[in-house]
Amino acid sequence: RRTLLVVDDEAEVREMLAHHFSLRQYRVLTAPDGAEALRLALAEKPGVIVLDVKMRGMDGDVLLERLRSLLPQARLIVVTAYQDARVRERLAQIGFDAYFEKPVPILELQRKVESFFNT
């Protein structure tokens, strides 16, 4: 099964995305913070990781950098509520595969996730 990891400190966001993708036959793992995300990512090797930028403990840019180096084959989708060109530019320098602003357009996110698993 296609494995997707959702990392967000907002429980409602994690639950909504987990429910949506589970109904579409994805194996969905969730993490409330960067430390748990790294543990799950290394143990489970998800094909796609959806991660929030602003989280308690470890911000998404630090997590993005670690995931990019530890799991270079994973596709990384950044989700943020902050519409800041400097933040997006810094994240782009680290390297992401897709970028969405909150509220997440769920069908667009679904299409992007599906395209990553179908390539």
Buried (B, 14 or more C-beta within 10 A) or exposed (E): EBBBBBBBBEEEBBEBBBEBBEEEEBBBBBBBBBEBBBEBBEEEEBBBBBBBBEBEEBBBBEBBBBBBEEBEEBBBBBBBEEEEEEBBEEBEEBEBBBBBEBEBEEEEBBEBBBEBEEE
